[in-house]
Amino acid sequence: MTTDQQTDTQPRGLNEETLAQLAELTGERFSGEAEILRQHSCDELVTTEDSETVAAVVYAETVDDVQQVMRFAYEHDIPVITRGAGTGVSGGAHGITGAIALSLERMNRIISINPDDEMAVVEPGVINAQLNDAAAEHGFMYAPDPASYQRSTIGGNIATNAGGLRCAKYGVTRDSVRALDVVLADGTLISTGSPTFKGVAGYDLTSLFVGSEGTLGVVVSATVRLRYLSETIHTVAAFFEDFVTASEAVLAIGRGRVQPSILEIMDLGTMAALDEAHGSDLSARGKALLLIQTDGFGADREAEAITAILQESATEIISTLTASDPSEALALVDLRRHSRGDNTETVVRVGEDVAVPKSQLVNYVHRIYEIADKYNVLTKVVAHAGDGNLHPTFWIDADDYATGGMSRLDQALDESIRAALDFNGTITAEHGIGSYKLRWLGWEQSPEVQKLQRQIKEVFDPKNILNPGRAIL
């Protein structure tokens, strides 16, 4: 950030005296152990080699604990990085020298599930999958399901407005959050929203906090909407001769006025990588895969309608009723959740989560392949096709890193971001800005919008101690 892009105040950070005071204040919830500090100074994108190291970790167990830390930090101008499970991929939770890492992983209670109101109240450290398991006992599900749903927390999902496979029908996290309890920078506890489906009293502060990446307050409780858990789910997997034809099928499904719950595309590069990592045979069956699920009482009829649409262009169609034979359908969905790839030592990768209008999917992917050729890098693309959210990945062999390969990767990535904006898209759909994407934010947002965002930040956090240097310019 340039000087004029920063807020006027910059937090000082812990020193020897305040570190000792914090340790005494928080007792057994405090850690200054080197390995603990290292673990709490990175997320799944930014490694400890790429980030600074926090000065202390405090494990909050109650709302009072959070307020205590924030009051102390506010009094002494100490930056606070709020953490959940650390599964983010944008550098939103990486370390800052002198900062406190405030871990909410121990605030992991499901406070209540109300089937009649179709709501649950949870603490921020609750794992997404655990909420789904608990809701299922009442015939419900929590709809947002990021690929990290078995590890990521509801608080982290709220911080980044996480999405997932079911976004096509049920929307992103913001569409499922009704009310929040939030501790502000000075330790003040506020409640926003209402546990009702409707409510327009005042500004929508709940939606403002969702996606704010820990820069406005610390979420300590969330009231979330639950959805009916379908007893009938149909899965349709259709293979195509190319990505273009698969993308056109996505538009055809929409024109048929059928609303699947999951609508995903994987290109040949993605399928080949999955085959190598998991022993599947996807790439032998086609050059693009469209993975579709329908749910609800009309699941069977919707699947039949979709299959009829696909028969005009697909080279192979697999239809599986998951209620009676879930194995193949579950395996396909699980493969999709792993489609961004497992870490290996033989390649260097960069990738993003842009979104474009659905009508521009084909054009954007064409541009991605052209960019890969231009910079002599490899690429693969997977997409939440139902809402136009794509995850293009570029990579090189690790041996090429020292011969200019990393520079080509960075250029390809930058150009892919500009391409998304050229097609009226956005630089991030569900992973957030964090620190990694700040360099692109000005490409999408005007100076006037950026100034307004800084003013909002100053209202909530006048000392700039909450996750400084993240999410906004």
Secondary structure, DSSP 8 states (H G I E B T S, - for coil): --GGGS-S-------HHHHHHHHHHHGGGEE--HHHHHHTT--SSS-TTTSB--SEEEE--SHHHHHHHHHHHHHHT--EEEESS---SSSTT-B-TT-EEEE-TT---EEEEETTTTEEEE-TT-BHHHHHHHHHTTTEE---B-TTTTT-BHHHHHHHT--BTTHHHH--GGGGEEEEEEE-TTS-EEEEE-SSS---SSS-HHHHHTTSTTSS-EEEEEEEE-EE--S-EEEEEEEESSHHHHHHHHHHHHHTT---SEEEEEEHHHHHHHHHHH---GGGT-SEEEEEEEESTTHHHHHHHHHHHHTTT-SEEEEEETTT-HHHHHHHHHHHHTTT----SSEEEEE---B--GGGHHHHHHHHHHHHHHTT-EEEEEEEGGGTEEEEEEEEEGGGGGGTHHHHHHHHHHHHHHHHHHTT-BS-SSS--TTTTHHHHHHHS-HHHHHHHHHHHHHH-TT--BSTTSS--
